[in-house]
């Protein structure tokens, strides 16, 4: 089976843990390559500061979404 992928600039990618580590690096790279990126993380303050870590083009293609679920509350 051959999958046909859309070009990156036609993709919307949701990334959790987007304010640090692998999540931040992945979000930055995807946005730099033209994807629209939804950033999800627990810290709203860190999310608000995240676009400053990107280039101007990447920051325009990102949206932030604070998530407040923890393992304990999401299991209920």
One Martini backbone bead per residue (centre of mass of N, CA, C, O) as a GRO file, in nm:
protein
   76
    1UNK     BB    1   0.094   0.038   0.025
    2UNK     BB    2   0.048   0.370  -0.086
    3UNK     BB    3   0.125   0.676   0.044
    4UNK     BB    4  -0.009   1.005   0.029
    5UNK     BB    5   0.142   1.302   0.095
    6UNK     BB    6   0.128   1.597   0.205
    7UNK     BB    7   0.245   1.881   0.219
    8UNK     BB    8   0.355   2.048   0.484
    9UNK     BB    9   0.199   2.324   0.415
   10UNK     BB   10  -0.088   2.134   0.434
   11UNK     BB   11  -0.048   2.099   0.742
   12UNK     BB   12  -0.173   1.988   1.064
   13UNK     BB   13  -0.006   2.008   1.385
   14UNK     BB   14  -0.012   1.835   1.692
   15UNK     BB   15   0.168   1.938   1.995
   16UNK     BB   16   0.291   1.797   2.272
   17UNK     BB   17   0.512   1.945   2.468
   18UNK     BB   18   0.590   2.246   2.319
   19UNK     BB   19   0.807   2.393   2.546
   20UNK     BB   20   1.004   2.132   2.524
   21UNK     BB   21   1.226   1.965   2.374
   22UNK     BB   22   1.093   1.770   2.139
   23UNK     BB   23   0.839   1.940   2.106
   24UNK     BB   24   0.980   2.206   2.036
   25UNK     BB   25   1.151   2.106   1.798
   26UNK     BB   26   0.915   2.002   1.625
   27UNK     BB   27   0.753   2.263   1.606
   28UNK     BB   28   0.970   2.436   1.478
   29UNK     BB   29   1.025   2.263   1.224
   30UNK     BB   30   0.736   2.256   1.110
   31UNK     BB   31   0.697   2.565   1.087
   32UNK     BB   32   0.948   2.623   0.907
   33UNK     BB   33   0.815   2.421   0.676
   34UNK     BB   34   0.483   2.528   0.688
   35UNK     BB   35   0.325   2.434   0.911
   36UNK     BB   36   0.055   2.402   1.104
   37UNK     BB   37   0.060   2.477   1.461
   38UNK     BB   38  -0.031   2.305   1.761
   39UNK     BB   39   0.017   2.404   2.092
   40UNK     BB   40   0.072   2.181   2.372
   41UNK     BB   41   0.040   2.260   2.730
   42UNK     BB   42   0.038   2.326   3.072
   43UNK     BB   43   0.188   2.605   3.031
   44UNK     BB   44   0.076   2.912   2.953
   45UNK     BB   45   0.331   3.083   2.976
   46UNK     BB   46   0.509   2.909   2.789
   47UNK     BB   47   0.325   2.932   2.543
   48UNK     BB   48   0.339   3.245   2.515
   49UNK     BB   49   0.667   3.221   2.467
   50UNK     BB   50   0.725   3.025   2.227
   51UNK     BB   51   0.714   3.206   1.962
   52UNK     BB   52   0.990   3.352   2.039
   53UNK     BB   53   1.160   3.082   1.945
   54UNK     BB   54   1.082   3.171   1.665
   55UNK     BB   55   1.030   3.260   1.380
   56UNK     BB   56   0.820   3.464   1.223
   57UNK     BB   57   0.691   3.250   1.038
   58UNK     BB   58   0.637   3.034   1.256
   59UNK     BB   59   0.465   3.207   1.451
   60UNK     BB   60   0.226   3.253   1.242
   61UNK     BB   61   0.180   2.911   1.236
   62UNK     BB   62   0.081   2.935   1.542
   63UNK     BB   63  -0.098   2.769   1.814
   64UNK     BB   64  -0.233   2.785   2.140
   65UNK     BB   65  -0.292   2.513   2.403
   66UNK     BB   66  -0.396   2.472   2.703
   67UNK     BB   67  -0.327   2.203   2.935
   68UNK     BB   68  -0.467   2.047   3.252
   69UNK     BB   69  -0.407   1.760   3.238
   70UNK     BB   70  -0.364   1.469   3.420
   71UNK     BB   71  -0.333   1.152   3.492
   72UNK     BB   72  -0.550   1.163   3.712
   73UNK     BB   73  -0.781   1.329   3.556
   74UNK     BB   74  -0.785   1.164   3.277
   75UNK     BB   75  -0.886   0.883   3.417
   76UNK     BB   76  -1.194   0.979   3.490
   0.00000   0.00000   0.00000
